[in-house]
Amino acid sequence: MKSTGLRNDERIDDRSIWINYVSSLSTPLAIPLVYPRMVAIHNLGSKEDDESLVPPVIPLSSEHVSDEGIYLLENGEDCDIYWEHDEFKYLTTTAWHLPG
């Protein structure tokens, strides 16, 4: 999930526009464009009353990802959801309340 300005296969005009856009951003807004954020969204319903509903950001490393998890990866421009094939049935029946 590389941003446009970091990809070698993008047109030079698109990369130039991206660099111009990023150069005007503050550091906290520019960091996810280089190092995306990933959060585990498979356990959103298991929070206590005093805990935040927003899950903590986890490192982009295979040791922090499980096969049974569902993860949101975002870089400030795009957002992707990753899940194991078996987790799709869980997601549709439990989280979205659709028939299995």
Backbone as XML, in Angstrom:
<?xml version="1.0"?>
<chain id="A" units="angstrom">
  <residue number="1" name="MET">
    <atom name="N" x="0.836" y="-1.167" z="0.000"/>
    <atom name="CA" x="0.000" y="0.000" z="0.000"/>
    <atom name="C" x="0.888" y="1.240" z="0.000"/>
  </residue>
  <residue number="2" name="LYS">
    <atom name="N" x="1.769" y="1.326" z="-0.949"/>
    <atom name="CA" x="2.630" y="2.495" z="-1.050"/>
    <atom name="C" x="1.833" y="3.673" z="-1.575"/>
  </residue>
  <residue number="3" name="SER">
    <atom name="N" x="2.126" y="4.829" z="-1.052"/>
    <atom name="CA" x="1.500" y="6.052" z="-1.537"/>
    <atom name="C" x="2.041" y="6.389" z="-2.921"/>
  </residue>
  <residue number="4" name="THR">
    <atom name="N" x="1.290" y="7.178" z="-3.650"/>
    <atom name="CA" x="1.620" y="7.511" z="-5.033"/>
    <atom name="C" x="3.022" y="8.078" z="-5.176"/>
  </residue>
  <residue number="5" name="GLY">
    <atom name="N" x="3.424" y="8.947" z="-4.287"/>
    <atom name="CA" x="4.731" y="9.583" z="-4.398"/>
    <atom name="C" x="5.892" y="8.661" z="-4.117"/>
  </residue>
  <residue number="6" name="LEU">
    <atom name="N" x="5.645" y="7.503" z="-3.543"/>
    <atom name="CA" x="6.704" y="6.557" z="-3.202"/>
    <atom name="C" x="6.805" y="5.401" z="-4.182"/>
  </residue>
  <residue number="7" name="ARG">
    <atom name="N" x="5.934" y="5.372" z="-5.182"/>
    <atom name="CA" x="5.916" y="4.267" z="-6.140"/>
    <atom name="C" x="6.716" y="4.622" z="-7.384"/>
  </residue>
  <residue number="8" name="ASN">
    <atom name="N" x="7.491" y="3.689" z="-7.876"/>
    <atom name="CA" x="8.270" y="3.910" z="-9.094"/>
    <atom name="C" x="7.442" y="3.745" z="-10.357"/>
  </residue>
  <residue number="9" name="ASP">
    <atom name="N" x="6.304" y="3.056" z="-10.260"/>
    <atom name="CA" x="5.501" y="2.791" z="-11.447"/>
    <atom name="C" x="4.436" y="3.854" z="-11.710"/>
  </residue>
  <residue number="10" name="GLU">
    <atom name="N" x="4.415" y="4.920" z="-10.933"/>
    <atom name="CA" x="3.457" y="6.007" z="-11.143"/>
    <atom name="C" x="4.036" y="7.032" z="-12.123"/>
  </residue>
  <residue number="11" name="ARG">
    <atom name="N" x="3.146" y="7.780" z="-12.753"/>
    <atom name="CA" x="3.596" y="8.847" z="-13.649"/>
    <atom name="C" x="4.288" y="9.933" z="-12.840"/>
  </residue>
  <residue number="12" name="ILE">
    <atom name="N" x="5.258" y="10.586" z="-13.440"/>
    <atom name="CA" x="6.016" y="11.618" z="-12.750"/>
    <atom name="C" x="5.110" y="12.780" z="-12.339"/>
  </residue>
  <residue number="13" name="ASP">
    <atom name="N" x="4.086" y="13.085" z="-13.140"/>
    <atom name="CA" x="3.147" y="14.154" z="-12.785"/>
    <atom name="C" x="2.379" y="13.814" z="-11.513"/>
  </residue>
  <residue number="14" name="ASP">
    <atom name="N" x="1.932" y="12.565" z="-11.399"/>
    <atom name="CA" x="1.206" y="12.137" z="-10.197"/>
    <atom name="C" x="2.111" y="12.167" z="-8.972"/>
  </residue>
  <residue number="15" name="ARG">
    <atom name="N" x="3.347" y="11.752" z="-9.151"/>
    <atom name="CA" x="4.297" y="11.791" z="-8.037"/>
    <atom name="C" x="4.589" y="13.229" z="-7.615"/>
  </residue>
  <residue number="16" name="SER">
    <atom name="N" x="4.718" y="14.122" z="-8.576"/>
    <atom name="CA" x="4.982" y="15.539" z="-8.269"/>
    <atom name="C" x="3.808" y="16.165" z="-7.518"/>
  </residue>
  <residue number="17" name="ILE">
    <atom name="N" x="2.595" y="15.847" z="-7.927"/>
    <atom name="CA" x="1.403" y="16.356" z="-7.233"/>
    <atom name="C" x="1.382" y="15.831" z="-5.803"/>
  </residue>
  <residue number="18" name="TRP">
    <atom name="N" x="1.698" y="14.553" z="-5.615"/>
    <atom name="CA" x="1.714" y="13.962" z="-4.271"/>
    <atom name="C" x="2.760" y="14.635" z="-3.391"/>
  </residue>
  <residue number="19" name="ILE">
    <atom name="N" x="3.959" y="14.845" z="-3.919"/>
    <atom name="CA" x="5.028" y="15.482" z="-3.144"/>
    <atom name="C" x="4.639" y="16.905" z="-2.767"/>
  </residue>
  <residue number="20" name="ASN">
    <atom name="N" x="4.012" y="17.633" z="-3.682"/>
    <atom name="CA" x="3.541" y="18.981" z="-3.385"/>
    <atom name="C" x="2.476" y="18.951" z="-2.286"/>
  </residue>
  <residue number="21" name="TYR">
    <atom name="N" x="1.583" y="17.991" z="-2.339"/>
    <atom name="CA" x="0.536" y="17.843" z="-1.327"/>
    <atom name="C" x="1.143" y="17.519" z="0.038"/>
  </residue>
  <residue number="22" name="VAL">
    <atom name="N" x="2.062" y="16.562" z="0.088"/>
    <atom name="CA" x="2.651" y="16.116" z="1.349"/>
    <atom name="C" x="3.516" y="17.212" z="1.971"/>
  </residue>
  <residue number="23" name="SER">
    <atom name="N" x="4.172" y="17.993" z="1.167"/>
    <atom name="CA" x="5.067" y="19.018" z="1.711"/>
    <atom name="C" x="4.326" y="20.081" z="2.507"/>
  </residue>
  <residue number="24" name="SER">
    <atom name="N" x="3.031" y="20.220" z="2.291"/>
    <atom name="CA" x="2.258" y="21.218" z="3.036"/>
    <atom name="C" x="1.576" y="20.631" z="4.279"/>
  </residue>
  <residue number="25" name="LEU">
    <atom name="N" x="1.704" y="19.317" z="4.507"/>
    <atom name="CA" x="1.063" y="18.672" z="5.652"/>
    <atom name="C" x="1.922" y="18.788" z="6.904"/>
  </residue>
  <residue number="26" name="SER">
    <atom name="N" x="1.254" y="18.739" z="8.037"/>
    <atom name="CA" x="1.991" y="18.658" z="9.299"/>
    <atom name="C" x="2.587" y="17.250" z="9.427"/>
  </residue>
  <residue number="27" name="THR">
    <atom name="N" x="3.559" y="17.113" z="10.301"/>
    <atom name="CA" x="4.226" y="15.812" z="10.472"/>
    <atom name="C" x="3.263" y="14.698" z="10.869"/>
  </residue>
  <residue number="28" name="PRO">
    <atom name="N" x="2.350" y="14.915" z="11.852"/>
    <atom name="CA" x="1.435" y="13.813" z="12.207"/>
    <atom name="C" x="0.537" y="13.356" z="11.051"/>
  </residue>
  <residue number="29" name="LEU">
    <atom name="N" x="0.208" y="14.254" z="10.140"/>
    <atom name="CA" x="-0.617" y="13.860" z="8.993"/>
    <atom name="C" x="0.209" y="13.221" z="7.883"/>
  </residue>
  <residue number="30" name="ALA">
    <atom name="N" x="1.488" y="13.544" z="7.805"/>
    <atom name="CA" x="2.340" y="13.005" z="6.743"/>
    <atom name="C" x="2.899" y="11.624" z="7.077"/>
  </residue>
  <residue number="31" name="ILE">
    <atom name="N" x="3.070" y="11.317" z="8.341"/>
    <atom name="CA" x="3.679" y="10.035" z="8.734"/>
    <atom name="C" x="2.906" y="8.827" z="8.193"/>
  </residue>
  <residue number="32" name="PRO">
    <atom name="N" x="1.560" y="8.775" z="8.297"/>
    <atom name="CA" x="0.857" y="7.594" z="7.761"/>
    <atom name="C" x="1.014" y="7.410" z="6.252"/>
  </residue>
  <residue number="33" name="LEU">
    <atom name="N" x="1.349" y="8.461" z="5.530"/>
    <atom name="CA" x="1.567" y="8.321" z="4.093"/>
    <atom name="C" x="2.830" y="7.518" z="3.795"/>
  </residue>
  <residue number="34" name="VAL">
    <atom name="N" x="3.759" y="7.510" z="4.733"/>
    <atom name="CA" x="5.004" y="6.750" z="4.578"/>
    <atom name="C" x="4.945" y="5.441" z="5.359"/>
  </residue>
  <residue number="35" name="TYR">
    <atom name="N" x="4.368" y="5.474" z="6.552"/>
    <atom name="CA" x="4.255" y="4.302" z="7.420"/>
    <atom name="C" x="2.783" y="4.135" z="7.816"/>
  </residue>
  <residue number="36" name="PRO">
    <atom name="N" x="2.023" y="3.320" z="7.059"/>
    <atom name="CA" x="0.580" y="3.187" z="7.308"/>
    <atom name="C" x="0.264" y="2.686" z="8.713"/>
  </residue>
  <residue number="37" name="ARG">
    <atom name="N" x="-0.959" y="2.979" z="9.145"/>
    <atom name="CA" x="-1.440" y="2.520" z="10.456"/>
    <atom name="C" x="-2.299" y="1.276" z="10.251"/>
  </residue>
  <residue number="38" name="MET">
    <atom name="N" x="-2.172" y="0.318" z="11.178"/>
    <atom name="CA" x="-2.991" y="-0.887" z="11.134"/>
    <atom name="C" x="-3.640" y="-1.084" z="12.496"/>
  </residue>
  <residue number="39" name="VAL">
    <atom name="N" x="-4.941" y="-1.366" z="12.469"/>
    <atom name="CA" x="-5.676" y="-1.630" z="13.702"/>
    <atom name="C" x="-6.450" y="-2.932" z="13.540"/>
  </residue>
  <residue number="40" name="ALA">
    <atom name="N" x="-6.563" y="-3.673" z="14.628"/>
    <atom name="CA" x="-7.345" y="-4.904" z="14.643"/>
    <atom name="C" x="-8.802" y="-4.529" z="14.890"/>
  </residue>
  <residue number="41" name="ILE">
    <atom name="N" x="-9.671" y="-4.888" z="13.964"/>
    <atom name="CA" x="-11.089" y="-4.535" z="14.123"/>
    <atom name="C" x="-11.959" y="-5.749" z="14.420"/>
  </residue>
  <residue number="42" name="HIS">
    <atom name="N" x="-11.348" y="-6.913" z="14.645"/>
    <atom name="CA" x="-12.133" y="-8.119" z="14.904"/>
    <atom name="C" x="-12.641" y="-8.184" z="16.335"/>
  </residue>
  <residue number="43" name="ASN">
    <atom name="N" x="-12.179" y="-7.339" z="17.206"/>
    <atom name="CA" x="-12.644" y="-7.378" z="18.598"/>
    <atom name="C" x="-13.175" y="-6.021" z="19.055"/>
  </residue>
  <residue number="44" name="LEU">
    <atom name="N" x="-13.846" y="-5.315" z="18.174"/>
    <atom name="CA" x="-14.389" y="-4.005" z="18.531"/>
    <atom name="C" x="-15.498" y="-4.100" z="19.570"/>
  </residue>
  <residue number="45" name="GLY">
    <atom name="N" x="-16.254" y="-5.177" z="19.569"/>
    <atom name="CA" x="-17.369" y="-5.313" z="20.498"/>
    <atom name="C" x="-16.974" y="-5.735" z="21.898"/>
  </residue>
  <residue number="46" name="SER">
    <atom name="N" x="-15.690" y="-5.993" z="22.137"/>
    <atom name="CA" x="-15.276" y="-6.508" z="23.431"/>
    <atom name="C" x="-14.636" y="-5.443" z="24.327"/>
  </residue>
  <residue number="47" name="LYS">
    <atom name="N" x="-15.003" y="-4.199" z="24.147"/>
    <atom name="CA" x="-14.441" y="-3.120" z="24.951"/>
    <atom name="C" x="-15.262" y="-2.915" z="26.221"/>
  </residue>
  <residue number="48" name="GLU">
    <atom name="N" x="-14.581" y="-2.503" z="27.281"/>
    <atom name="CA" x="-15.253" y="-2.146" z="28.530"/>
    <atom name="C" x="-15.843" y="-0.746" z="28.386"/>
  </residue>
  <residue number="49" name="ASP">
    <atom name="N" x="-16.695" y="-0.356" z="29.327"/>
    <atom name="CA" x="-17.340" y="0.945" z="29.252"/>
    <atom name="C" x="-16.366" y="2.108" z="29.291"/>
  </residue>
  <residue number="50" name="ASP">
    <atom name="N" x="-15.275" y="1.970" z="30.034"/>
    <atom name="CA" x="-14.338" y="3.070" z="30.176"/>
    <atom name="C" x="-13.223" y="3.061" z="29.127"/>
  </residue>
  <residue number="51" name="GLU">
    <atom name="N" x="-13.192" y="2.081" z="28.229"/>
    <atom name="CA" x="-12.170" y="2.005" z="27.201"/>
    <atom name="C" x="-12.638" y="2.699" z="25.925"/>
  </residue>
  <residue number="52" name="SER">
    <atom name="N" x="-11.683" y="3.157" z="25.144"/>
    <atom name="CA" x="-11.973" y="3.805" z="23.874"/>
    <atom name="C" x="-12.478" y="2.766" z="22.866"/>
  </residue>
  <residue number="53" name="LEU">
    <atom name="N" x="-13.400" y="3.172" z="22.017"/>
    <atom name="CA" x="-13.877" y="2.285" z="20.959"/>
    <atom name="C" x="-12.873" y="2.182" z="19.828"/>
  </residue>
  <residue number="54" name="VAL">
    <atom name="N" x="-11.958" y="3.144" z="19.753"/>
    <atom name="CA" x="-10.929" y="3.114" z="18.723"/>
    <atom name="C" x="-9.813" y="2.189" z="19.194"/>
  </residue>
  <residue number="55" name="PRO">
    <atom name="N" x="-9.558" y="1.105" z="18.467"/>
    <atom name="CA" x="-8.510" y="0.171" z="18.898"/>
    <atom name="C" x="-7.129" y="0.795" z="18.726"/>
  </residue>
  <residue number="56" name="PRO">
    <atom name="N" x="-6.155" y="0.314" z="19.482"/>
    <atom name="CA" x="-4.802" y="0.862" z="19.348"/>
    <atom name="C" x="-4.163" y="0.451" z="18.027"/>
  </residue>
  <residue number="57" name="VAL">
    <atom name="N" x="-3.253" y="1.269" z="17.554"/>
    <atom name="CA" x="-2.498" y="0.963" z="16.347"/>
    <atom name="C" x="-1.499" y="-0.136" z="16.678"/>
  </residue>
  <residue number="58" name="ILE">
    <atom name="N" x="-1.414" y="-1.143" z="15.791"/>
    <atom name="CA" x="-0.462" y="-2.225" z="16.004"/>
    <atom name="C" x="0.651" y="-2.132" z="14.961"/>
  </residue>
  <residue number="59" name="PRO">
    <atom name="N" x="1.850" y="-2.602" z="15.293"/>
    <atom name="CA" x="2.968" y="-2.540" z="14.349"/>
    <atom name="C" x="2.699" y="-3.356" z="13.083"/>
  </residue>
  <residue number="60" name="LEU">
    <atom name="N" x="3.276" y="-2.900" z="11.986"/>
    <atom name="CA" x="3.149" y="-3.600" z="10.709"/>
    <atom name="C" x="4.151" y="-4.748" z="10.667"/>
  </residue>
  <residue number="61" name="SER">
    <atom name="N" x="3.818" y="-5.804" z="11.364"/>
    <atom name="CA" x="4.701" y="-6.950" z="11.476"/>
    <atom name="C" x="3.853" y="-8.213" z="11.553"/>
  </residue>
  <residue number="62" name="SER">
    <atom name="N" x="4.343" y="-9.293" z="10.970"/>
    <atom name="CA" x="3.582" y="-10.544" z="10.958"/>
    <atom name="C" x="3.392" y="-11.113" z="12.359"/>
  </residue>
  <residue number="63" name="GLU">
    <atom name="N" x="4.253" y="-10.768" z="13.294"/>
    <atom name="CA" x="4.101" y="-11.295" z="14.647"/>
    <atom name="C" x="2.941" y="-10.648" z="15.398"/>
  </residue>
  <residue number="64" name="HIS">
    <atom name="N" x="2.394" y="-9.567" z="14.889"/>
    <atom name="CA" x="1.252" y="-8.908" z="15.520"/>
    <atom name="C" x="-0.062" y="-9.196" z="14.802"/>
  </residue>
  <residue number="65" name="VAL">
    <atom name="N" x="-0.021" y="-10.034" z="13.780"/>
    <atom name="CA" x="-1.200" y="-10.359" z="12.975"/>
    <atom name="C" x="-1.510" y="-11.836" z="13.143"/>
  </residue>
  <residue number="66" name="SER">
    <atom name="N" x="-2.785" y="-12.158" z="13.385"/>
    <atom name="CA" x="-3.176" y="-13.563" z="13.480"/>
    <atom name="C" x="-4.048" y="-13.927" z="12.280"/>
  </residue>
  <residue number="67" name="ASP">
    <atom name="N" x="-4.088" y="-15.197" z="11.970"/>
    <atom name="CA" x="-4.890" y="-15.672" z="10.835"/>
    <atom name="C" x="-6.380" y="-15.474" z="11.068"/>
  </residue>
  <residue number="68" name="GLU">
    <atom name="N" x="-6.803" y="-15.411" z="12.319"/>
    <atom name="CA" x="-8.217" y="-15.277" z="12.639"/>
    <atom name="C" x="-8.659" y="-13.818" z="12.739"/>
  </residue>
  <residue number="69" name="GLY">
    <atom name="N" x="-7.778" y="-12.879" z="12.509"/>
    <atom name="CA" x="-8.108" y="-11.473" z="12.705"/>
    <atom name="C" x="-8.611" y="-10.776" z="11.463"/>
  </residue>
  <residue number="70" name="ILE">
    <atom name="N" x="-9.204" y="-9.622" z="11.698"/>
    <atom name="CA" x="-9.642" y="-8.721" z="10.641"/>
    <atom name="C" x="-8.972" y="-7.385" z="10.940"/>
  </residue>
  <residue number="71" name="TYR">
    <atom name="N" x="-8.279" y="-6.827" z="9.944"/>
    <atom name="CA" x="-7.442" y="-5.660" z="10.176"/>
    <atom name="C" x="-7.763" y="-4.542" z="9.192"/>
  </residue>
  <residue number="72" name="LEU">
    <atom name="N" x="-7.706" y="-3.329" z="9.701"/>
    <atom name="CA" x="-7.891" y="-2.127" z="8.899"/>
    <atom name="C" x="-6.522" y="-1.488" z="8.718"/>
  </residue>
  <residue number="73" name="LEU">
    <atom name="N" x="-6.137" y="-1.273" z="7.472"/>
    <atom name="CA" x="-4.864" y="-0.647" z="7.140"/>
    <atom name="C" x="-5.168" y="0.650" z="6.422"/>
  </residue>
  <residue number="74" name="GLU">
    <atom name="N" x="-4.660" y="1.766" z="6.960"/>
    <atom name="CA" x="-4.926" y="3.058" z="6.332"/>
    <atom name="C" x="-3.666" y="3.904" z="6.318"/>
  </residue>
  <residue number="75" name="ASN">
    <atom name="N" x="-3.554" y="4.700" z="5.257"/>
    <atom name="CA" x="-2.357" y="5.514" z="5.103"/>
    <atom name="C" x="-2.662" y="7.009" z="4.965"/>
  </residue>
  <residue number="76" name="GLY">
    <atom name="N" x="-3.845" y="7.426" z="5.316"/>
    <atom name="CA" x="-4.202" y="8.826" z="5.182"/>
    <atom name="C" x="-4.874" y="9.139" z="3.859"/>
  </residue>
  <residue number="77" name="GLU">
    <atom name="N" x="-4.698" y="8.283" z="2.861"/>
    <atom name="CA" x="-5.344" y="8.453" z="1.557"/>
    <atom name="C" x="-6.307" y="7.312" z="1.266"/>
  </residue>
  <residue number="78" name="ASP">
    <atom name="N" x="-5.868" y="6.100" z="1.555"/>
    <atom name="CA" x="-6.636" y="4.892" z="1.252"/>
    <atom name="C" x="-6.837" y="4.080" z="2.516"/>
  </residue>
  <residue number="79" name="CYS">
    <atom name="N" x="-7.829" y="3.207" z="2.455"/>
    <atom name="CA" x="-8.145" y="2.361" z="3.603"/>
    <atom name="C" x="-8.494" y="0.969" z="3.062"/>
  </residue>
  <residue number="80" name="ASP">
    <atom name="N" x="-7.832" y="-0.049" z="3.572"/>
    <atom name="CA" x="-8.073" y="-1.425" z="3.154"/>
    <atom name="C" x="-8.417" y="-2.279" z="4.369"/>
  </residue>
  <residue number="81" name="ILE">
    <atom name="N" x="-9.263" y="-3.275" z="4.157"/>
    <atom name="CA" x="-9.598" y="-4.231" z="5.199"/>
    <atom name="C" x="-9.067" y="-5.595" z="4.759"/>
  </residue>
  <residue number="82" name="TYR">
    <atom name="N" x="-8.309" y="-6.246" z="5.639"/>
    <atom name="CA" x="-7.743" y="-7.559" z="5.373"/>
    <atom name="C" x="-8.324" y="-8.571" z="6.341"/>
  </residue>
  <residue number="83" name="TRP">
    <atom name="N" x="-8.676" y="-9.740" z="5.805"/>
    <atom name="CA" x="-9.159" y="-10.821" z="6.656"/>
    <atom name="C" x="-8.855" y="-12.157" z="6.011"/>
  </residue>
  <residue number="84" name="GLU">
    <atom name="N" x="-8.781" y="-13.167" z="6.840"/>
    <atom name="CA" x="-8.618" y="-14.542" z="6.378"/>
    <atom name="C" x="-9.938" y="-14.977" z="5.749"/>
  </residue>
  <residue number="85" name="HIS">
    <atom name="N" x="-9.902" y="-15.866" z="4.788"/>
    <atom name="CA" x="-11.108" y="-16.294" z="4.076"/>
    <atom name="C" x="-12.197" y="-16.784" z="5.029"/>
  </residue>
  <residue number="86" name="ASP">
    <atom name="N" x="-11.833" y="-17.559" z="6.042"/>
    <atom name="CA" x="-12.822" y="-18.082" z="6.979"/>
    <atom name="C" x="-13.447" y="-16.977" z="7.829"/>
  </residue>
  <residue number="87" name="GLU">
    <atom name="N" x="-12.737" y="-15.888" z="8.001"/>
    <atom name="CA" x="-13.249" y="-14.798" z="8.818"/>
    <atom name="C" x="-14.346" y="-14.016" z="8.104"/>
  </residue>
  <residue number="88" name="PHE">
    <atom name="N" x="-14.458" y="-14.146" z="6.774"/>
    <atom name="CA" x="-15.490" y="-13.414" z="6.051"/>
    <atom name="C" x="-16.883" y="-13.848" z="6.500"/>
  </residue>
  <residue number="89" name="LYS">
    <atom name="N" x="-17.084" y="-15.140" z="6.731"/>
    <atom name="CA" x="-18.383" y="-15.624" z="7.206"/>
    <atom name="C" x="-18.683" y="-15.045" z="8.582"/>
  </residue>
  <residue number="90" name="TYR">
    <atom name="N" x="-17.676" y="-15.015" z="9.456"/>
    <atom name="CA" x="-17.853" y="-14.409" z="10.790"/>
    <atom name="C" x="-18.210" y="-12.939" z="10.656"/>
  </residue>
  <residue number="91" name="LEU">
    <atom name="N" x="-17.531" y="-12.239" z="9.768"/>
    <atom name="CA" x="-17.776" y="-10.810" z="9.592"/>
    <atom name="C" x="-19.189" y="-10.542" z="9.091"/>
  </residue>
  <residue number="92" name="THR">
    <atom name="N" x="-19.636" y="-11.308" z="8.122"/>
    <atom name="CA" x="-20.962" y="-11.063" z="7.567"/>
    <atom name="C" x="-22.079" y="-11.463" z="8.528"/>
  </residue>
  <residue number="93" name="THR">
    <atom name="N" x="-21.894" y="-12.531" z="9.289"/>
    <atom name="CA" x="-22.965" y="-12.984" z="10.174"/>
    <atom name="C" x="-22.966" y="-12.265" z="11.520"/>
  </residue>
  <residue number="94" name="THR">
    <atom name="N" x="-21.805" y="-11.993" z="12.074"/>
    <atom name="CA" x="-21.720" y="-11.398" z="13.408"/>
    <atom name="C" x="-21.688" y="-9.875" z="13.367"/>
  </residue>
  <residue number="95" name="ALA">
    <atom name="N" x="-20.786" y="-9.325" z="12.602"/>
    <atom name="CA" x="-20.609" y="-7.871" z="12.613"/>
    <atom name="C" x="-21.682" y="-7.167" z="11.787"/>
  </residue>
  <residue number="96" name="TRP">
    <atom name="N" x="-22.021" y="-7.723" z="10.634"/>
    <atom name="CA" x="-22.992" y="-7.052" z="9.765"/>
    <atom name="C" x="-24.388" y="-7.666" z="9.851"/>
  </residue>
  <residue number="97" name="HIS">
    <atom name="N" x="-24.562" y="-8.719" z="10.635"/>
    <atom name="CA" x="-25.861" y="-9.373" z="10.881"/>
    <atom name="C" x="-26.540" y="-9.814" z="9.579"/>
  </residue>
  <residue number="98" name="LEU">
    <atom name="N" x="-25.757" y="-10.361" z="8.657"/>
    <atom name="CA" x="-26.312" y="-10.908" z="7.422"/>
    <atom name="C" x="-26.409" y="-12.422" z="7.556"/>
  </residue>
  <residue number="99" name="PRO">
    <atom name="N" x="-27.356" y="-13.065" z="6.862"/>
    <atom name="CA" x="-27.452" y="-14.527" z="6.956"/>
    <atom name="C" x="-26.227" y="-15.194" z="6.370"/>
  </residue>
  <residue number="100" name="GLY">
    <atom name="N" x="-25.783" y="-16.276" z="7.011"/>
    <atom name="CA" x="-24.574" y="-17.008" z="6.579"/>
    <atom name="C" x="-24.879" y="-17.867" z="5.433"/>
  </residue>
</chain>
